[in-house]
Amino acid sequence: MVKEKLSIKDESAVPKYIQIVNGVKEMIRSEGLSIGDPLPAIREICLQHNLAQETVIKAYNELKELGIIRSELRKGYFVANDKVGRTKNVFLLFDELSEYKKILYNTLLQGLDKKVANVDVYFHHCNIEVFESLILNNIDRYNVFVVMPFNHAKVSSILAKLKGRNVLALDRKEYFPTDFGNYIVQNFDEAVYDCLQLAKDRIRNYEKFTLVFSDTKLIASNAAKAPREIKKGFTRFCKENGITHEIVSNVEKVNSGEAFFVIDDLDMVEIITLARDTGLKLGKDCGLISYNDSPIKRVVADGITVISTDFEQLGRKAVSYILDGPQEMKEEVETKLIMRDSL
């Protein structure tokens, strides 16, 4: 017997059928519904909430596909499984497992451990054939898809094959369609500008501030090109604060009185090496900021200052979406300045 009623909000941006799906799940979690209990009749929900019959049927079919409810001919729908999260088979598609994305990866796996039926992780390495085959070959094996797209003309059409399914895109919004349903993304332009503003007093200790950025090369810590929005944030910061600045594609010499902002970890290593070989001390004679944190940056050269996306937060948000979804999610994660001795 149903102990509580579904709550459906007309003013919510979440589609009505998804509100029904989430409402039934919540009733099961709160023990308002137990295994074997009947669900409200389709006609009853339609009358109570002024809904079309197709809306309720779509919600109930979604719950059936997830294994949460079952139907009996001429009798109605009944709760089949009270382990709501465990009905989910999750498909995770990353570009590659860089150092900072290991934080995201571990947060996801720890958050989903023993709460879903299965989690499988795949990597496309920014290869469009691999990306396409992994999605198309697994499209009927999973009911939750978490995908990290990349910059390629075919990505949007491939993602369109997942239309109507439970899909969450991660990382960089410019890589998937503007009308894509659910996503959690990084911010680059405003986030870089804001973090540099927080480091302004330290940066002013140097005569020149140089961004090491290439529009063409793939960065070593990620099989993708660095987002150009970083250049916009850097340039805006320097111009507004009257800071002498330059953007270069590589570093051949480190001068006393110069601070660097690097995207690629190989450029970070090169600057540390050049500074050491010329007898310059990081944080005193020259400065260094690196993009995206990793465990090694906490200790190398007495600690490297970083501007970094909070990948743990990204992972926690993705876990929330997977366990509580399908739900509407369009969010940006926080980018933080972490000050250490290199600046």
C-alpha positions as CSV (number, residue, x, y, z in Angstrom):
1,M,0.0,0.0,0.0
2,V,1.3,3.4,-0.9
3,K,2.1,5.4,2.2
4,E,2.9,8.7,0.6
5,K,2.0,10.6,-2.6
6,L,4.3,11.6,-5.5
7,S,5.3,15.3,-5.5
8,I,5.4,16.9,-8.9
9,K,6.2,20.6,-9.2
10,D,4.9,22.6,-12.2
11,E,7.5,25.3,-11.8
12,S,10.5,22.9,-11.9
13,A,12.7,22.8,-14.9
14,V,13.0,19.1,-14.5
15,P,10.7,17.2,-17.0
16,K,7.6,15.7,-15.4
17,Y,8.5,12.1,-16.3
18,I,11.9,12.5,-14.6
19,Q,10.2,14.0,-11.5
20,I,8.0,10.8,-11.4
21,V,11.1,8.6,-11.7
22,N,12.9,10.4,-9.0
23,G,9.8,10.5,-6.8
24,V,9.3,6.8,-6.9
25,K,13.0,6.2,-6.1
26,E,12.8,8.6,-3.1
27,M,9.6,6.8,-1.9
28,I,11.5,3.5,-2.0
29,R,14.5,5.0,-0.2
30,S,12.3,6.5,2.5
31,E,10.4,3.2,2.8
32,G,7.2,4.8,1.6
33,L,7.2,1.9,-0.9
34,S,8.5,-1.6,-0.3
35,I,9.1,-4.6,-2.6
36,G,5.8,-5.9,-3.8
37,D,3.9,-2.7,-3.1
38,P,1.7,-1.4,-5.9
39,L,2.5,2.0,-7.5
40,P,-0.2,4.6,-8.1
41,A,-2.3,3.8,-11.2
42,I,-1.4,5.7,-14.3
43,R,-4.9,7.2,-14.5
44,E,-4.7,8.3,-10.8
45,I,-1.4,10.2,-11.4
46,C,-2.8,11.8,-14.5
47,L,-5.8,13.1,-12.7
48,Q,-4.0,14.3,-9.6
49,H,-1.3,16.2,-11.5
50,N,-3.0,17.0,-14.8
51,L,-0.6,15.0,-16.8
52,A,-0.8,13.3,-20.1
53,Q,-1.0,9.5,-19.9
54,E,2.2,9.2,-22.2
55,T,4.2,11.2,-19.5
56,V,3.4,8.6,-16.8
57,I,3.9,5.7,-19.1
58,K,7.3,7.0,-20.1
59,A,8.3,7.3,-16.4
60,Y,7.1,3.8,-15.6
61,N,8.9,2.4,-18.6
62,E,12.1,4.1,-17.4
63,L,11.7,2.5,-14.0
64,K,11.1,-0.9,-15.6
65,E,14.3,-0.6,-17.6
66,L,16.2,0.2,-14.5
67,G,14.7,-2.9,-12.8
68,I,13.1,-0.9,-10.1
69,I,9.5,-1.8,-10.9
70,R,7.7,-4.6,-12.7
71,S,4.3,-4.8,-14.4
72,E,1.5,-7.4,-14.2
73,L,-1.1,-7.7,-16.9
74,R,-4.4,-6.1,-15.8
75,K,-3.0,-5.6,-12.3
76,G,-0.7,-2.7,-12.6
77,Y,2.9,-1.8,-11.5
78,F,4.7,-3.1,-8.5
79,V,8.1,-2.4,-6.7
80,A,10.6,-5.0,-7.8
81,N,13.8,-3.8,-6.2
82,D,14.5,-1.7,-3.1
83,K,18.2,-1.3,-3.8
84,V,17.6,1.7,-6.0
85,G,21.2,2.7,-6.8
86,R,22.2,-0.9,-7.5
87,T,20.1,-1.1,-10.6
88,K,22.6,1.2,-12.4
89,N,25.3,0.0,-14.9
90,V,27.6,2.9,-15.4
91,F,29.7,3.6,-18.5
92,L,32.6,6.0,-17.8
93,L,34.5,7.3,-20.9
94,F,37.6,9.4,-20.2
95,D,40.1,10.9,-22.6
96,E,43.1,9.6,-20.6
97,L,44.1,9.1,-17.0
98,S,46.3,12.1,-16.4
99,E,47.6,12.8,-13.0
100,Y,44.9,15.3,-12.1
101,K,42.2,13.2,-13.6
102,K,43.2,10.4,-11.3
103,I,41.6,12.5,-8.6
104,L,38.4,12.6,-10.5
105,Y,38.6,8.9,-11.3
106,N,39.2,7.9,-7.7
107,T,36.4,10.2,-6.3
108,L,34.0,8.6,-8.8
109,L,34.9,5.0,-7.9
110,Q,34.9,5.6,-4.2
111,G,31.6,7.4,-4.3
112,L,29.9,4.7,-6.4
113,D,31.5,1.7,-4.6
114,K,28.8,-0.8,-3.6
115,K,26.1,1.7,-4.6
116,V,25.6,0.7,-8.2
117,A,25.5,-2.6,-10.0
118,N,28.6,-2.0,-12.2
119,V,31.1,0.7,-13.2
120,D,33.3,0.2,-16.3
121,V,35.9,2.7,-17.3
122,Y,37.1,3.2,-20.9
123,F,39.6,5.6,-22.6
124,H,39.4,7.1,-26.0
125,H,42.7,9.0,-26.1
126,C,41.1,11.7,-28.4
127,N,40.8,9.1,-31.2
128,I,37.5,9.6,-32.9
129,E,37.3,6.0,-34.2
130,V,37.9,4.7,-30.7
131,F,35.4,7.2,-29.2
132,E,32.7,6.2,-31.7
133,S,33.2,2.5,-31.4
134,L,33.2,2.5,-27.6
135,I,29.9,4.4,-27.5
136,L,28.1,2.5,-30.2
137,N,29.3,-0.9,-29.1
138,N,28.2,-0.3,-25.5
139,I,25.0,1.7,-26.1
140,D,22.7,-1.1,-25.0
141,R,24.9,-2.5,-22.2
142,Y,24.6,0.5,-19.8
143,N,21.8,2.7,-18.5
144,V,24.1,5.6,-17.3
145,F,26.7,7.2,-19.6
146,V,29.4,9.6,-18.2
147,V,31.4,10.9,-21.2
148,M,34.4,13.2,-21.5
149,P,34.2,14.6,-25.1
150,F,37.0,16.2,-27.1
151,N,37.5,18.6,-30.0
152,H,36.4,16.8,-33.2
153,A,33.7,17.6,-35.8
154,K,32.1,14.2,-35.4
155,V,31.7,14.2,-31.6
156,S,28.3,16.0,-31.6
157,S,26.8,13.5,-34.1
158,I,28.1,10.5,-32.1
159,L,26.8,11.9,-28.8
160,A,23.4,12.4,-30.6
161,K,23.2,8.6,-30.7
162,L,22.7,8.7,-26.9
163,K,19.7,11.0,-27.2
164,G,17.0,9.9,-24.7
165,R,19.4,8.1,-22.5
166,N,20.8,9.0,-19.1
167,V,24.0,10.9,-20.2
168,L,26.3,13.3,-18.3
169,A,29.1,15.2,-20.1
170,L,32.2,16.3,-18.2
171,D,35.2,18.7,-18.5
172,R,35.0,21.2,-21.4
173,K,31.7,22.5,-22.6
174,E,33.0,23.7,-26.0
175,Y,33.5,20.0,-27.0
176,F,29.8,19.0,-27.0
177,P,26.6,20.5,-28.5
178,T,25.2,23.8,-27.0
179,D,21.9,22.1,-26.4
180,F,23.4,19.1,-24.7
181,G,21.3,18.0,-21.7
182,N,23.4,17.5,-18.6
183,Y,27.0,18.5,-17.9
184,I,29.6,19.4,-15.3
185,V,32.3,21.6,-16.7
186,Q,35.4,23.6,-15.9
187,N,35.6,27.4,-16.3
188,F,38.7,28.8,-17.9
189,D,38.5,32.5,-18.8
190,E,36.9,34.0,-15.7
191,A,38.4,31.4,-13.4
192,V,42.0,32.1,-14.5
193,Y,41.4,35.8,-14.2
194,D,40.0,35.5,-10.7
195,C,42.8,33.3,-9.5
196,L,45.5,35.6,-10.9
197,Q,43.8,38.5,-9.2
198,L,44.3,36.6,-5.9
199,A,48.0,36.2,-6.6
200,K,48.4,39.8,-7.8
201,D,50.6,41.0,-5.0
202,R,53.1,38.1,-5.5
203,I,53.1,38.5,-9.3
204,R,53.9,42.2,-8.9
205,N,57.2,41.2,-7.2
206,Y,58.5,40.3,-10.7
207,E,59.3,42.6,-13.6
208,K,57.6,40.4,-16.2
209,F,54.9,37.7,-16.3
210,T,55.0,35.2,-19.2
211,L,52.4,32.7,-20.2
212,V,53.8,29.6,-21.9
213,F,51.1,28.5,-24.2
214,S,50.9,26.7,-27.6
215,D,47.8,26.7,-29.8
216,T,49.1,23.7,-31.7
217,K,50.8,21.2,-29.4
218,L,49.1,18.6,-27.2
219,I,49.9,19.2,-23.6
220,A,51.7,16.3,-21.9
221,S,49.3,16.1,-19.0
222,N,46.3,15.8,-21.2
223,A,45.7,14.5,-24.8
224,A,44.1,17.8,-25.8
225,K,45.1,21.3,-26.6
226,A,44.9,23.9,-23.8
227,P,41.8,26.0,-23.9
228,R,42.3,29.4,-25.5
229,E,40.1,31.0,-22.8
230,I,43.2,30.7,-20.5
231,K,45.0,33.2,-22.8
232,K,42.0,35.6,-22.5
233,G,42.0,35.5,-18.7
234,F,45.8,35.9,-18.6
235,T,45.8,38.9,-21.0
236,R,42.9,40.6,-19.3
237,F,44.5,40.3,-15.9
238,C,47.9,41.7,-17.1
239,K,46.4,44.6,-19.0
240,E,44.0,45.7,-16.2
241,N,46.9,45.6,-13.7
242,G,49.5,47.2,-15.9
243,I,51.8,44.1,-15.7
244,T,54.4,43.6,-18.4
245,H,53.6,40.3,-20.0
246,E,54.2,38.0,-23.0
247,I,52.8,34.8,-24.4
248,V,55.3,32.3,-25.8
249,S,55.0,28.8,-27.1
250,N,58.2,27.4,-25.3
251,V,60.9,28.5,-22.9
252,E,64.6,28.6,-23.8
253,K,65.8,30.8,-21.0
254,V,64.8,31.8,-17.4
255,N,65.7,35.3,-16.4
256,S,65.9,36.8,-12.9
257,G,62.8,38.9,-12.2
258,E,60.5,36.9,-14.5
259,A,57.5,34.8,-13.4
260,F,55.9,32.1,-15.6
261,F,52.5,30.6,-15.9
262,V,52.6,27.2,-17.6
263,I,49.9,24.8,-18.8
264,D,52.0,21.9,-19.8
265,D,53.8,19.9,-17.1
266,L,56.8,19.5,-19.4
267,D,57.2,23.3,-19.6
268,M,57.1,23.3,-15.8
269,V,59.9,20.8,-15.6
270,E,61.9,22.8,-18.2
271,I,61.6,26.0,-16.2
272,I,62.6,24.3,-13.0
273,T,65.6,22.8,-14.7
274,L,66.7,26.1,-16.4
275,A,66.3,28.0,-13.1
276,R,68.4,25.4,-11.2
277,D,71.1,25.4,-13.9
278,T,71.5,29.2,-13.8
279,G,71.4,29.4,-10.0
280,L,68.0,31.0,-9.7
281,K,65.7,30.2,-6.9
282,L,62.0,29.7,-7.5
283,G,59.8,32.1,-5.5
284,K,62.7,34.5,-5.0
285,D,64.6,35.1,-8.2
286,C,61.9,33.9,-10.6
287,G,58.3,32.7,-10.2
288,L,56.2,29.8,-11.4
289,I,52.5,29.0,-11.5
290,S,51.3,25.7,-13.0
291,Y,47.9,24.8,-14.3
292,N,46.0,21.9,-12.5
293,D,47.3,20.4,-9.3
294,S,48.8,16.9,-8.8
295,P,50.5,15.2,-5.8
296,I,54.0,15.8,-7.3
297,K,53.5,19.6,-7.4
298,R,53.0,19.6,-3.7
299,V,56.6,18.5,-3.1
300,V,58.7,19.3,-6.2
301,A,60.9,22.4,-5.8
302,D,59.5,23.0,-2.4
303,G,56.0,23.2,-3.8
304,I,54.5,24.6,-7.0
305,T,51.8,27.3,-6.9
306,V,48.8,26.1,-9.0
307,I,45.6,27.3,-10.5
308,S,43.5,24.1,-10.4
309,T,40.0,22.9,-11.1
310,D,38.6,21.1,-8.0
311,F,38.4,17.6,-9.5
312,E,37.2,16.1,-6.3
313,Q,34.2,18.5,-6.4
314,L,33.6,17.5,-10.1
315,G,33.7,13.8,-9.0
316,R,31.3,14.4,-6.1
317,K,28.8,16.2,-8.4
318,A,29.0,13.4,-10.9
319,V,28.4,10.8,-8.2
320,S,25.4,12.7,-7.1
321,Y,24.0,12.8,-10.6
322,I,24.6,9.0,-11.1
323,L,23.0,8.0,-7.8
324,D,20.1,10.4,-7.9
325,G,19.5,10.8,-11.6
326,P,18.3,11.1,-14.2
327,Q,18.1,14.7,-13.1
328,E,18.8,18.1,-14.6
329,M,22.4,19.2,-14.0
330,K,24.2,22.1,-15.7
331,E,27.0,23.1,-13.5
332,E,30.5,24.5,-13.4
333,V,33.1,23.4,-10.8
334,E,35.2,25.7,-8.7
335,T,38.8,26.6,-9.8
336,K,41.1,27.5,-7.0
337,L,44.5,29.2,-6.4
338,I,46.8,27.1,-4.2
339,M,49.8,29.2,-3.1
340,R,53.1,27.5,-2.6
341,D,56.8,28.5,-2.5
342,S,57.3,28.7,-6.3
343,L,55.7,32.2,-6.5
